[in-house]
Amino acid sequence: MCGIAGFNFEDPDLLRKMCRVLKHRGPDDEGYYHDHHMSLGNTRLSIIDLEGGHQPVYNEDKSVVVVHNGEIYNYPELREKLERLGHKFYTESDTEVIVHSYEESGPECCLEFNGIFAFALWDTSKQSLLLARDRCGVKPLYYTRLRDGQFLFASEIKAILQYELVKRRVDLGAFHYYVNLRFVPRDRTLFRNIYRLPPGHLMQMTGGQIAVRRYWQLVPNPERRSEAFFVAQIRETLTRAIKRNLMSDVPVGILLSGGIDSSAILAFASKVADRPVRTFTMGFGETTDEVEDASALAKAYNADHTTLVAKQDLLREYPRMIWHADMPKRNLYPYYIMREASKHVKVLLGGLGGDELFGGYEWKYQFAEDVEKERKTVPRDLMASASRKTGHLVKYVSRHGSIFEVEHLHELKRLAYIGNNTSLYTLVASLDEVFDEESLKKIYSRRLLGGKLPDIERVFSEYFSNDLRFLDQIMLADFSVKLPDDFLHVEDSMSMANSVEARVPFLDNEIVDLAFRIPGALKYKGGSGKYIFRKAMEGILSEEVLRKEKRGFGGDIGLQFSSEIGEYASQILPEGYAVRNGFIKKRYIDDVLRHKTSVNLIKHYIVMWDLLAFEIWYRMYMLDQSAQPELNIDSL
C-alpha cells in the first residue's frame, strides 16, 4: 500500500514535495523516476516482499515503468503464467506483474487483476502514460490538467496542490452534491478542475491527448438457481477471497463490528490463517454500540481483541481527519480505530461491501417492494393522475411552508415520483432524502441559486435504465456510487492517515461477480435483508449473530449535535465562509441553530454538521496553502 504521484514534465523538487505530503501512506520507503516527459514518485508501505519491493518497478529493458498503490491478490498465478511466456522477474512483489501483464495485453491487462489498486505506468517507447483504478474503486486516484497542457496526478488531492500553478477554487456543482448527498460523487471533487478517476476506469495520455474510458462494467445477470446452489457458492467463494486477502508479510487484523459481515470474515479467517487473528472494535459509549457483541465473538474464535470507546472530544481530531480526507466529511470516526490498530498491525480486513452486495439496507428494499405493490394494485391511469396532482401539492407546500414543515412530505413525494425509479431512489439513497428544488431556495444563497447546478438524479439514472426489478436497481446504484465515492473514500483515507492498509474481502472480483448473479429476491426475502447470505452462514455463525438487526456505525446524531457539534456550529457557521461566499443563507443557519432541539430536525443537524466540516476544510485548503496547515480545532 502506497502513495503515488506524478506529472508530464521534469521537476525533481516538485516530485519530492508531492511525495513528502503523502508520506503517511508509505512511511517505509520512497522512489522516483523522471525523464524529460514524465515524472513518477512513490511512497511505500511495505506489505509484500519487504526487502525487494522497492518502487518504481520496471520491465526487463526498463522501457516500461510503474508506480503502484494497492495489492494484486492473484499475482502468484499471473506471475507463473507470465514466466511461462518468457518474462523475467527481479522482485517477489505483486507490482511487477503489472509491467509484464501490460507488455502482453496492453491497457486491457487491468481486467486480469484481482485486487485493490491504482497505478501509473509510463511506456517510454510509446511515450504513453496509463493510469488505472481497480474495479470497485477501493484505491483512489486524482488528476488535473492545466491550460498549458501540464498534467498532474496523485493518490491524494493535497499532493496535486503542492504545485503552485494549481488554483484552489470551490466547485459549486460539487458543493451542491455535497449538501444533498453528504459526499461528492463520480469524477467530481470539491476542487474545481481536480477530478477523480472513476472505479473500473483507465486513462491514457499520448502526445498530449487524454482519453478516459471504462475497462470494466458491472452487468447484473440474476440467475434462476436454487438456494442450495448459491449457499455453496457463497461459502466457497468467500473462503478463497479471505485467503487471498490474508496474503501479507506483516501482521494482519480484522475490524470487528459484531455484525454478520465482519463476523463471517473472522470465522473464515480463523480457519485459513496461519497465525493468530487480531481483532479491533470501536464504540461511542452509547446503547447502540456493538462492542460487547464483538468482544464475545472475538473470544469465541480465540482472537486477540482490542476495544476502543471514543466518548468525548470527538471533534478535537476533526481537522486532522478532514486534512487526510481532502474533502469535508461528517463521519470520519474510523480514524480512531485505525490509529489504535496501527499500533499492532499494518493490514486490516473489514466488512465493507457486504451490505451492497447481499442486501443489508432493509428500509430501502421494503420501500421498493411497497412501490412495486402499489403499481400493481392501482390502475395505471389513476396512478398517473394521482402522481401528477400530488406533485403539484408537494411543490406548493415546499414553496409556501417553512423549511422544517416540508420534511413531512416523504409519503407524498413517493406518490409524486411513483413512475420514476431514479426520483424514488433519491428519497431513500440515504437515511434522509435529497432536498427538493423549493427547499433549496430557502437554503442556498445567491451564488448557488444564480448558477446552473447539476441534476442530482443524473448521477444515478444509468442504474435505473434497465429491466431489473426496482430492488435490484437500488442495490446496483448503492454499489456503484455510494459505496466507492463515500464509504470506501472514508475507509482508505482514514486507514492511510495511520499508515494502515484497509482490505475489503467482500469486494474480491469473484464475490462481486457472484453477488450480482443472485436475484434480489434471494437477498431481501420475507422482510429480512441478507437472506441468502444468512443461509450460507448457518452452521458457521451463531444464531445470535444471524438474527441480529443491522446497526450503522456512528454515534447518535441528535445527542452529538446537542453536546458538542451544535456549540461549534453556533460559533462558526453564522459568519462562516459558506455564508460569506454566498453559498448558504445565514437565515437558514440561524433558524436551525435557534430552533428548539427536536428529533424532527435530524436532517438539518446533519446539514449543520456537514457545513461545519466544510468550514474546517475551507480554512485549511483555501486559506492556508502551506504543506501542513494548522490542525487544531481550537484555532478555528
NUVO-612851 format. One record per atom (N, C-alpha, C): x negated, y, z negated. Coordinates in steps of 0.1 Angstrom, whole numbers, plus 5000, padded with zeros to 4 digits. Atoms other than C-alpha are relative to their C-alpha. Example, Ala and Ser with C-alpha at 12.3 -4.5 7.8 and 13.67 -1.06 7.14 Angstrom:
residues 2
499149885000 487749554922 499150125000 500949895000 486349894929 500850114992 
//
This chain:
residues 636
499149885000 500050005000 499150125000 501049894997 498550335011 500850135003 499549884993 499050685023 499250025013 500749984987 498250765059 500350145005 499849874995 497851095077 499250025013 500849984988 496551235110 500650115009 499649904991 496751475139 499349995013 500650024987 495851515175 498950105004 501149924998 492851735171 498949974990 501150045009 489551725153 499850114989 500249915012 489251885118 499849924988 500350095012 487451665092 500550064987 499649945013 488151915064 501549994998 498650015001 491851925071 500449854997 499650145002 492051545072 499749964986 500350045014 490351505039 501050084990 499049925009 492651775024 501349935000 498750065000 495751595036 499949874992 500150125007 494451265022 499950024985 500249975015 493451424989 501450024993 498749985006 497151524983 500849875000 499350135000 498151164990 499349904991 500850095008 495651014965 500849914991 499250095009 498350884942 500549885007 499550124992 499550654970 498949905002 501150094998 496050504973 498850044992 501149955008 493650574945 498749925001 501150105000 491350274952 498950035010 501049994989 489650374985 500650115009 499649914989 489750615014 499249985012 500750024988 488750605050 500550095011 499749904990 488650835081 499549955014 500450014986 488450825119 500350135007 499749884992 488151115142 499250005013 500749964988 487251195178 500550135004 499649864996 487951505199 501550005002 498650014997 491551385205 500949954989 499150065011 492751215173 499249994987 500550025013 492151215136 500949914992 499250095008 493350935113 499449994986 500550015013 493050915075 500949904992 499350105008 493950665048 499550014986 500450025014 494050645010 500649864996 499650145001 494250284999 500349964985 499750085013 495950094970 499749865004 500550134996 494149764972 500949894994 499150105004 496649474971 499549865005 500450124993 495349214996 498650025005 501449984996 491649155004 499450124994 500449885008 490449384977 498750055005 501449964996 486849394989 499950045015 500349984985 487149375027 501150075007 498949944993 490449555034 499950155003 500249854998 488949905039 500650045014 499449954988 490750115065 499350135003 499350064988 490750225093 499549875003 500350134996 490749885108 500050005016 500250004986 489549815144 500249875007 500150134993 489749555171 498649975003 501450054998 486649375184 499150115006 500949904994 485249665206 500350144995 499649875006 486749945184 500750105009 499249924991 488850065213 501450034994 498749985007 491950035190 499850014985 500249975014 492050175155 501450034993 498749995007 494850165129 499850044986 499849975015 495750315095 501449954997 498850075003 498550135077 500450024986 499449995013 500850185048 501049884999 499050115002 502649865035 499449865001 500450144999 502449495039 500649925011 499550094990 502849245067 500049864994 499950125008 504148945049 499749875008 500350114992 503848705078 498750005007 501349994993 500248795086 499249875001 500850134998 498848445079 500449935013 499550074988 501048295107 499550085012 500449924989 500348585130 498549995003 501550014998 496548565124 499749875006 500350134995 496548195131 500350005015 499649994986 498348255164 499050085008 500949914993 496048545174 498649945001 501350064999 492948345166 500049895011 499950104989 494148065189 499950075014 500049924987 494448335216 498650065002 501449954998 490748425211 499650124992 500349885007 490948725188 499149974988 500950025011 488148765163 500350104988 499649925012 488948895127 498750024992 501149985009 486449055104 500450034986 499549985014 488649105073 501049894997 499050095004 491148905054 501350074998 498949925003 493649185053 501149985010 498950014991 497149195068 500050115011 500149894991 496349525085 499449965013 500850034988 494049365110 500949935011 499250064990 496849165126 500850105009 499449904992 498349495138 499350035013 500849964989 495549585161 500049895011 500050114990 495349235177 501449975005 498750024994 499049205180 500450105010 499849904990 499149535198 499249975013 500750044988 496449405222 500849905008 499250104993 498749115230 501350055006 498649974996 502149275231 500350155002 499749865000 501749655231 500950044989 499149955011 504249855211 501049904995 499050105004 506649565211 499549904989 500550095011 504349395185 500750034987 499349975012 506449575159 501149894997 498950095001 509149315165 499549874993 500650135006 506749035153 499850014985 500449985014 506149195119 501149984990 499050025011 508049075088 499450074988 500649935012 507249335061 500550144999 499749865003 507349685049 498850085005 501249944995 505149915069 500350145007 500049884992 504450255085 498550005005 501450004996 501250265107 499950105012 500449914989 499450495131 498949925008 501050074992 497450325160 499650085011 500649924990 495150505183 499349915010 500650084989 494350335217 499150105007 500949914994 491250515228 499949995015 500150024986 491250365263 501250065007 498849944994 494850485270 500250144995 499849875006 494450795249 501550024995 498650015004 497750695233 500149974985 499750025015 499050725197 501349934999 498750085003 501650475184 500250024985 499550005014 503550545152 501249914999 498950095001 505950285139 500449994985 499450025013 508150225109 500849874999 499350135001 509549895095 501550015003 498650014996 513049775104 500950074991 499149955010 514749875072 499750144995 500449875005 512850195065 499550014986 500550005014 511150095033 498850104999 501149915000 507950285041 500350135008 499749874993 508150655051 499050045010 501049944991 506550845079 500650135006 499549874996 506951215087 499150075010 500949944989 505751435116 500650145003 499649874994 505851785131 499250035012 500749964988 504851935164 500150155001 500049864999 503752295167 500150055014 499749954986 504352525197 498849985009 501250024992 500752485209 499749865003 500250144997 501152115211 499349924989 500650075012 499452035178 501049914993 499150105006 500951725162 499449944988 500550055013 500651615126 501049904995 499250105007 501951315107 499449964987 500550045013 501751175072 501149924993 499050075009 503350945046 500950084992 499249915008 504551245027 499950145006 500049864994 505551595038 499050094994 500949915006 503251765013 498649995007 501350014993 500251635033 500150085013 499949924988 501551795065 499950154997 500049865004 502052125046 498650054997 501449955003 498252135039 499550075012 500549924988 497852275075 500750134999 499549865002 498252645071 500950055011 499149954989 499952685105 501449945000 498650065001 502952465095 500850104991 499149905007 505652715084 500949934991 499150065010 507752645053 501350085001 498749944999 511352715061 501149904997 498950105003 514652555049 500849985012 499150044989 516652365075 501450014994 498749985005 520152495069 500949885003 499250124997 521752195086 499749894990 500350105009 519851965063 500550034986 499549955012 520852175033 501549964999 498550034999 524552125044 500149854997 500050145003 523851745044 499849984985 500450025014 522251765010 501250034990 498949965009 525251944993 501149895001 498850094999 527751695007 499649854998 500350145001 525851365007 499049974989 501050015011 523251434979 498749945006 501350034994 520451335004 500150055014 500149954987 519251435038 499949885009 500050124993 520051165064 499250005013 500650034987 518351015095 498750075002 501449954997 515451205111 499850144994 500249865006 516051545093 499349994987 500549985013 514251675063 500550144996 499649875004 514951985042 499150115006 500949904993 512052155061 500350015015 499849984985 512752305095 498849965008 501050054991 510752135122 499149894994 500750125005 509451855100 501049885000 499150114998 511051525108 499549874994 500350145005 511251165096 500249905011 499850114990 510650875120 501149904994 499050095006 513850665115 499649864999 500350145002 513850305104 500149935014 499950084988 513150055132 499750075013 500449924988 511750325155 498550015001 501449974997 508450395171 499950125008 500349884992 506850695186 498749985008 501250004992 504350715214 499750145005 500449874995 502351015223 498849985009 501050024990 500351005255 499950135009 500149884992 498951305273 500950124996 499149895005 500951545251 501449975001 498650034999 504151375259 500449914989 499550085011 506151235230 501349935003 498850074998 508750965232 500349924987 499550085012 510750825202 501149905005 498950104996 512750505207 500149904989 499750105010 514350235186 499549875006 500550134995 512449905189 500849884994 499150105006 514949715166 501350064996 498649955004 518649755161 500849884994 499150105007 520849565137 501349985008 498850034993 523649395156 500749894992 499250105008 526149225132 500649905009 499450104993 527348895145 500649894991 499450095010 529648735120 500449865006 499850144995 529848355124 501149934992 499050085007 532648125116 499449874995 500750115006 530847885093 500649974986 499550045013 531747705061 499250084989 500749945011 530947855027 498849924996 501250085004 528647555020 498850035009 501149974991 526647635051 499350134996 500649885003 526047995041 499349994986 500650025014 525347895004 498649945002 501350074998 522547665016 499050095007 500949914993 521147925040 499550114991 500549895009 521048195013 498949954991 501050065009 519147964989 498749985007 501250034992 516647855015 499350135004 500649874995 516048205029 499550084989 500549925011 515748374996 498849944993 501250075005 513248114984 498850045008 501149974991 511048185014 499650154999 500249855000 511448565012 499350044987 500749975013 510448574975 498649955000 501450064999 507448354981 499150095008 500849914992 506348595008 499750134992 500149885008 506948894985 499049994988 500950025011 504848744958 498550005004 501450004994 501748744981 499350124995 500849895006 499148954963 498749954994 501250035007 495648954950 499950084986 499949925013 496749174920 501349964993 498850045008 499349124892 501350065006 498749964995 503049134903 501050004989 498949995010 506049234882 501450015007 498649994995 509849244886 500850114993 499149905006 512249534880 501349934997 498950085004 514949364860 501150084994 498949925005 518349524856 501049924991 499050085007 520249234842 501249965010 499050034990 522449234873 499749875009 500250134993 522748944898 498950005010 501150004990 520249064924 498649984994 501350025007 517249114901 499949874993 500050135007 518248814881 499749885010 500350104990 518148604913 498550005004 501449994997 514748734921 499149944989 500750065011 513448644887 500149845000 499750145000 515048294889 499149935011 500750064989 513448214923 498550024998 501449975001 510148384915 499449914989 500550095011 509848174883 499749865005 500350134994 509947864905 498849995008 501050004990 507447964931 498750074996 501249925003 505048204913 498949914994 501150085005 501548064905 499450074988 500549935013 501148294874 501350054993 498849955008 503448414846 500650135006 499349894994 506048664857 500250114989 499849895009 506149014841 501350075005 498749944997 509549194839 500050144993 499949865005 510449564833 501450055001 498649955000 513749724823 500050144994 499849865006 514850084817 501450034997 498649965004 517850224799 500050144995 499849865004 519150564787 500550014986 499549995013 520250474752 501550025000 498549984999 523950464763 500649865000 499250135001 526650194760 500049925013 500050064987 526450124797 498749945004 501450054998 522750024795 500149855001 500050154999 521849664805 498749954994 501350045005 518649644785 500049874992 499950135007 519849374762 500349885009 499850114991 521149164790 498749965007 501250024993 517849204808 499049934991 500950065010 515849114777 500349854998 499550145002 517948794772 499649925012 500350084988 517448694808 498549985001 501550024999 513648754807 499649894990 500450105010 513448544775 500449865006 499550134994 515448264793 499049945010 501050054990 512748244820 498650024995 501349995006 509848294796 499150115007 500849894994 508848624813 499450094989 500749915009 506548874797 500750145002 499049904997 509149154793 499650134993 500249875006 508849534787 501350085002 498849924999 511749764779 499750154997 500249865002 511750144783 501350074998 498849935002 514550354769 499750155000 500249854999 514550724780 501250074995 498949945007 516750914757 500150155001 500049865001 515651274756 499050075010 500949924992 513951544776 499849945014 500150074987 514751364809 499550105011 500349904990 514251694828 498550044999 501349955002 510751754814 499149965012 500850044989 509151554842 500650035014 499349984988 511651674868 499250065011 500949944990 509251904887 499049905006 500950104996 506751624889 500649905010 499250104992 509351384903 500350065013 499649934987 510551634929 498850025009 501349994993 506951704939 499749885008 500350124993 506451344947 501149965010 498950044991 509851304964 500050095013 500149914989 509051604987 501450075003 498649944998 512851684987 500749994987 499250015012 515251764959 500949884999 499150115002 517051474944 500450004985 499550005014 519151424913 499549894992 500450115008 518451074902 498749945004 501450044998 514751024902 499449924988 500450065013 514650844869 499249875002 500950124999 512950524883 498650044998 501449965003 509850734879 499549954987 500450045014 509750654842 499649854999 500350145001 509950274846 498849965009 501150034992 507450284874 498750044993 501149965008 505050474852 499649904989 500250105010 505450224824 499449875006 500550124993 504949934848 498650015005 501349984994 501850084863 498949974990 501050045010 500050014830 499749865000 500150155000 500449644837 499849935013 500050074987 500849564874 499950115011 500149914989 500249714908 501249985010 498950034991 503249544926 501249974992 498850025007 506849544916 501149965010 498950054992 509749344931 501350054994 498749955005 513249494929 501149955009 498850064994 516749414939 500750095010 499449914990 517449704963 500449925013 499550074988 519449594994 501049894998 499150105002 521349324978 501550045001 498649955000 524549534974 500450035015 499649974987 524449655010 500149875009 500050124991 523749305025 501149914996 499150115005 526049095003 501350064994 498749955004 528949334994 500150034985 500049975014 528249494960 500850124996 499349875004 530349814962 501549975002 498750054999 533749674954 501150115003 499049904998 535650004953 500150045015 499949964986 534750074989 500749895008 499450104993 535849735001 501549984997 498650005003 539149744982 500750115007 499449894992 539750084998 500249965014 499950054986 539049925032 501249915002 498950094999 541549645025 501350074999 498849925002 544149885013 500450075013 499749934988 543850085045 500549905011 499650104990 544049775067 501449954998 498750055003 547149665049 501150105003 499049894997 548850005053 500250005015 499949994986 548049995090 500949895006 499250124995 549749655094 501450014996 498650005005 552849725073 500850125004 499349884996 553750075085 500050025015 500049994986 554850125121 499150115005 501049924995 552250295143 500550155002 499449864998 554450595153 500250084987 499849935012 555450665118 498750034993 501349975006 551850635106 499350125006 500649884993 550650885132 500750134996 499349885004 553351135123 499750044986 500349985014 552751095086 498550064998 501449965000 548951135092 499950155004 500049864995 549451455112 500550104990 499449915009 551751615087 499250014987 500850005013 549651515057 498750085002 501249924996 546551665075 500350154998 499649855002 548352005076 500150034986 499849975014 549251975040 498750014992 501349995006 545751895029 499250135003 500749884997 544352185048 500650124993 499349885007 546952425033 499650004985 500450005014 546252314997 498650034998 501449975002 542552325002 499750155003 500249864997 542752675017 500550094989 499449915009 545052824991 499949964985 500250045014 544352614959 498650034995 501349975005 541452654936 499149895003 501050104996 538252464942 500149884991 499950115009 539052244912 501349925003 498750074997 542652164923 499949905012 500150084987 541652024957 499449864998 500650135002 539751734941 501049894998 498950105002 543151564935 500649965013 499450034987 543751524973 499549875006 500650124994 541951194977 501049915007 499050094994 545050984984 500750075012 499449934989 546551255007 499049995012 501050014989 543251255027 500049875006 500050134994 543350885031 501149985010 499050014990 546650915048 499850095012 500349914989 545551215069 499049945009 501150064992 542451015081 500349865004 499750144998 544250685085 499649945013 500450054986 543450655122 498650015003 501449984997 539750735119 499149944990 500850075011 537450495101 498850084996 501149925004 534550735102 500450114990 499549915010 536551005084 500449944987 499750075013 537850755059 498749964993 501350045007 534250645052 499550124992 500549885008 533451005041 500650014987 499350005013 535950955013 499349914990 500650115009 534050654999 498549985002 501550024998 530450695011 499350014987 500649995013 529550794976 501249994990 499050005010 531450794943 501050115001 499149884998 533051124954 499850045015 500049984986 533951234989 499350125004 500649884994 532351485012 501150114999 499149895001 533851835008 500650035014 499349974987 536451935034 499650155004 500449874995 536052245055 500550124992 499449895008 538352465034 499350024987 500749995013 536552375002 498650065002 501349954998 533152455017 500050165002 499949854999 534352815024 500050064987 500049955013 534652854987 498749984993 501350035006 531252714980 498850075008 501149954992 529052835009 500150155001 500149854999 527853195012 499750035015 500049944987 527153405043 499249925010 500950064990 524153225059 500549875005 499550134996 525752885059 501350025007 498749984994 529253005068 499850065014 500249934988 527853215096 499249925011 500850084991 525752935112 500849885005 499450124995 526552625132 499549884992 500450115008 526452335108 500249875006 499850134993 526051975119 501349934994 498850085004 529151745118 499549884992 500550115008 528551505089 500549875005 499550124995 530751245105 499249945011 500950054989 528351215134 498949924995 501150085006 525751075110 500449855000 499550145002 527950765106 500849945012 499050054990 530150745137 499549885008 500450114992 527950495156 500349874993 499850135007 528550235129 501549964999 498650025000 532350265134 500649995014 499650014986 532450245172 499849865005 500150144996 532649865174 501249934996 498850085002 535149585170 500049934986 500050075013 534149485135 501250054991 499049965010 536649495106 499450124992 500449885007 536649825086 499049964989 500850045011 535049645057 498549975004 501350034995 532149515078 499350135005 500649874996 531649865093 499550084989 500549935012 531350015058 498649944996 501250065004 528649765050 498850035010 501049964989 526849845083 499550144998 500349865002 526950215076 499150024987 500749995012 525750175040 498549955002 501350064998 522849955051 499150105009 500749934990 521850185080 499650144996 500249855004 522050535063 499650014985 500249975014 522450545026 498849924994 501150085006 520050265018 498650055003 501449964997 516950385037 499850154997 500249855001 517550765035 500150054986 499949965014 518450774998 499349914991 500550105010 517750464977 498649965003 501450044997 514550354995 499150114999 500849885002 513250704996 499650024986 500349995015 513550724958 499149894996 500950115005 512050384953 498650015005 501449984995 509050454975 499350114993 500749885006 508250804962 499849994985 500250015015 508750724925 499049894997 501050105003 506650404927 498650055004 501249954995 503950564948 499450114992 500449905009 503850854924 499149944989 500750075011 502450604899 499149895005 501050104993 500250404924 500549864998 499450145001 502650104923 500749975014 499450044988 503749914954 501449944997 498750065003 507549854953 500449925012 499650094990 508649554973 501549964999 498550025000 512249464983 500349875007 499950144994 512649084989 501349995008 498750014993 516349135000 499950065014 500149944987 515149335030 499049925009 500850094992 512949045043 500849985013 499350024987 513749005080 501049895001 499150115000 515248665075 501350024993 498849985008 517648775048 500950105007 499149904993 518849075067 500749945012 499450074989 519448865098 501149914996 499050105005 521348605078 501250084994 498949925007 523448865058 501050055010 499149954990 524849015090 500649905009 499350114993 525848675103 501149954991 499050045009 528048635072 501250105001 498949914999 531548775077 500350084986 499749925012 532649055053 501049934991 499050075008 535548835042 499449904990 500650095010 533048605025 499150084990 500849925010 531248885008 500950074990 499049955009 534349054994 501249925001 498950104999 536948794986 500850004986 499250015012 539848794961 499750114990 500349895008 538949134948 498650004993 501350025006 535349024940 498950025010 501249984991 532149154955 499049904999 501150094999 529248944965 500549854998 499450135002 531448634966 499149895004 500850124995 529248414988 498750004993 501349995007 526048534970 500249944986 499850065013 527548444937 500249855001 499850144997 528548104951 498649935001 501350054998 524948054962 499249994987 500850005013 523648134927 500649914989 499450095010 525947894909 499049884998 500950105004 523847644890 498650054999 501349945001 520847874893 500050114989 499949905010 522048174872 501249964991 499050035010 524248154841 501350065004 498749954998 527948204842 500250154996 499949865005 527548524822 499550105010 500549924990 525348674849 500950015012 499250014988 527548554877 501350084998 498749945003 530748704861 499850154997 500349875004 529049034852 500550115010 499649894991 530549354866 498850085004 501149924995 528349574887 499950134992 500249875006 526849884869 498950075008 501049924993 524950164886 498950044990 501249965008 521550284875 500050154998 500049865003 521650614857 500850034988 499349965012 522950794827 501450055003 498749944999 526450934821 499850155005 500249874994 526651244843 500650114992 499349905009 529151434821 499250034988 500749995012 527151364790 498750075002 501249944998 523851464805 500150155004 499749874996 525351774820 500250094988 499649925012 526751894787 498850014991 501150005010 523551814768 498850095005 501249924996 520651954789 500050055014 499949954987 521451984826 500750135001 499249885000 524152244820 499250124995 500849895006 521752454799 499050065010 501049954990 519052474826 500850065011 499349954989 521652524853 500550144997 499549875004 523152824834 499050105000 501249905001 519752984830 499550035014 500749994988 518652934866 500950035012 499250004987 521452894892 500750135003 499349884996 523453214890 499250115007 500949904993 520453424901 498949925008 501050094994 518653134918 499950035015 500349974986 517353114954 501149955009 498950044992 520352924967 501050125001 499249885000 522353244958 499350115007 500849894994 519653494968 499949995015 500250024986 519153335002 501449995008 498750014993 522953335010 500449865003 499550134998 523452965008 501249964992 498950045009 525852924979 500550134993 499349885006 528353174964 499750004985 500249995015 527453294929 501349984993 498750025007 531153294921 500349854998 499850145001 531352924927 499249944988 500950055010 528452854904 500550054986 499549955013 529853084877 501349934996 498750065003 533352924879 499749864994 500350145005 531852574874 499450014986 500749995012 529552674846 500850054988 499249945010 532152874827 501349924997 498850085002 534952624831 499949914988 500050095012 535952414801 499549865005 500550134996 534052084802 501149905002 498950104996 536151814819 499449895009 500450114992 535651474834 500550025015 499549974986 537651614864 499050085008 501049914993 534651834872 498749935004 501250074998 532151554876 499450035014 500649974987 531751624913 499350135001 500649875000 530951984907 498850004990 501250015008 528551894879 498949945008 501050064992 526751684904 499450105010 500549894991 526551984928 499150094992 500849915008 525152194900 498649934997 501350075002 522551924892 499250005013 500750004987 521651904929 499450145003 500549864998 521352284931 498850034991 501249985010 519052274900 498849945006 501250074994 516852024918 499550085012 500449924988 516952244949 499250124995 500849895005 515752544928 498649964996 501350055004 512852344914 499249985013 500750034987 511952224949 499650135007 500349874993 512252574964 498850074994 501149925006 509952734939 498649935002 501250084998 507352454943 499550015015 500450024986 507452424981 500150125008 499949874992 508552764994 499250114994 500649885006 507053004969 498549974996 501450045005 503952814956 499449915011 500650074989 501852704986 498749944997 501350065004 498952564966 500249855002 500050154998 497952194970 500749934988 499450055012 499152134934 500750114992 499249895007 501952364922 500249974985 499650015014 503052424886 501149904998 499150105001 504852114875 500750004986 499449995013 506152234841 501350065001 498749954998 509852284840 500250134992 499949885009 509452544812 499550135007 500549884993 507752774837 501050055010 499049954990 510852804859 500750124995 
//
